[in-house]
Amino acid sequence: KYVSKGAGVDDQFYHKEVYPGVAQFMLELARGPCEVEDPPSVILLSARPHSLKTLLEITDDHKVAKLFRHTARMNNVENWGVDVSNAQYGAFANFFLSCRSGMGLKKYEQWRDFRPEGDGKKVLEKHEGVQSVFVGDNGQCDAMAAVQM
């Protein structure tokens, strides 16, 4: 019998583990075919409620941020990793809505706002003119967000 572990939990993988190779994969995407020396950092899109950010946020000390910095060092890339100051968080109410109108929609809107083709309100100078890639897992309505993109 299939029992879901809840939003944000990949039932096919170990709980609270980072997918093997994901940091290297994202670094390669950021560097592009020319292997730029100063690739844009990763901006996280999370359905975690912004109101609980102090409890749930990804900080520089979080294992994900440390893994990405370690991956950069192993590839002789400086100043790359998770851009924790610009991580995007959801709203508590999104947990009670469908993926299409809740978490999935919120992630889509966050992604759109950081794309140069979007409304441009939040585009960072370093990211201006840079295309984006959405890398999701199967948690927190990532598939629905990707469909909207």
C-alpha positions in Angstrom: 0.0 0.0 0.0 1.3 3.5 -0.9 1.4 6.0 1.9 2.6 9.5 1.1 5.0 11.1 3.6 3.7 14.6 2.8 4.6 17.7 0.9 8.3 18.0 0.1 9.2 14.4 0.9 10.4 12.2 -2.0 9.0 8.7 -1.2 11.6 7.2 -3.5 14.7 8.5 -1.7 16.1 8.8 1.8 14.3 11.4 3.9 16.2 14.7 4.3 19.0 13.7 1.9 20.2 15.7 -1.1 20.0 13.9 -4.4 23.5 12.6 -5.3 25.2 14.8 -7.9 22.6 17.6 -7.8 25.1 20.2 -6.7 27.5 19.3 -9.5 24.7 19.2 -12.0 23.5 22.6 -11.0 27.1 24.0 -11.1 27.5 22.6 -14.7 24.2 24.2 -15.7 25.3 27.6 -14.2 28.7 27.5 -15.9 27.2 26.7 -19.3 29.1 25.3 -22.3 31.8 28.0 -22.0 32.4 27.1 -18.3 32.3 30.7 -17.1 34.4 31.5 -14.1 31.8 33.4 -12.2 28.5 31.5 -12.6 25.2 32.8 -11.0 24.4 31.1 -7.7 21.3 29.0 -7.2 18.2 30.7 -5.9 16.0 28.3 -4.0 12.2 28.2 -4.5 10.5 26.7 -1.5 6.9 26.1 -0.5 8.0 26.5 3.1 6.0 29.3 4.6 7.7 32.7 4.8 6.0 33.2 8.2 8.0 30.3 9.5 11.2 31.4 7.8 13.2 31.8 11.0 12.5 28.1 11.8 12.7 26.6 8.3 15.0 28.7 6.2 18.1 27.5 4.4 21.1 29.4 5.9 24.8 29.5 5.1 25.2 26.8 7.8 22.6 24.4 6.3 24.0 21.2 4.8 22.6 22.1 1.4 24.5 25.4 1.3 27.7 23.7 2.6 27.4 21.0 -0.1 27.1 23.5 -2.9 30.1 25.5 -1.6 32.1 22.3 -1.3 31.2 21.4 -4.9 32.3 24.8 -6.1 35.7 24.5 -4.3 36.2 21.0 -5.8 35.8 22.6 -9.2 38.0 25.6 -8.5 35.0 28.0 -8.7 34.9 30.8 -6.2 31.8 32.5 -4.9 29.2 30.0 -6.1 26.6 28.1 -4.1 23.1 28.8 -2.7 22.1 32.4 -2.7 20.4 32.2 0.7 19.7 35.9 0.9 17.4 35.7 -2.1 15.7 32.3 -1.4 12.0 32.5 -2.1 9.5 31.1 0.4 5.8 30.3 0.1 2.8 31.1 2.3 1.2 29.0 5.0 -2.1 29.2 3.2 -0.6 27.4 0.1 -0.5 24.1 2.1 -4.2 24.0 2.1 -4.7 24.7 -1.6 -4.3 22.5 -4.7 -0.9 22.4 -6.4 -2.4 24.4 -9.3 -3.5 27.3 -7.0 -1.2 26.8 -4.0 2.4 25.7 -3.8 2.8 25.0 -7.5 1.5 28.4 -8.5 3.6 30.2 -5.9 6.8 28.5 -7.1 5.9 29.4 -10.7 5.4 33.0 -9.7 8.7 33.1 -7.8 10.5 31.6 -10.9 8.8 34.0 -13.2 9.8 37.0 -11.1 13.5 36.1 -11.3 13.4 35.5 -15.1 14.5 38.4 -17.3 11.5 37.7 -19.5 9.2 38.0 -16.5 8.0 41.3 -14.9 11.6 42.0 -13.8 10.8 43.3 -10.4 13.2 41.0 -8.6 15.9 40.4 -11.2 19.3 40.8 -9.7 22.0 42.6 -11.5 24.2 39.5 -11.7 21.3 37.5 -13.2 20.2 40.0 -15.7 20.2 38.5 -19.2 20.9 35.0 -17.8 18.4 32.3 -18.7 17.1 30.2 -15.8 16.7 26.5 -15.3 14.2 25.0 -12.9 15.4 21.8 -11.2 12.8 20.2 -9.0 12.2 17.0 -7.3 8.8 15.4 -6.8 7.9 17.3 -3.7 6.0 20.5 -2.9 4.2 20.5 -6.3 7.4 20.9 -8.4 5.8 19.1 -11.3 2.9 21.5 -11.4 5.2 24.5 -11.2 7.2 23.1 -14.1 4.1 22.6 -16.2 3.2 26.3 -15.7 6.7 27.4 -16.7 
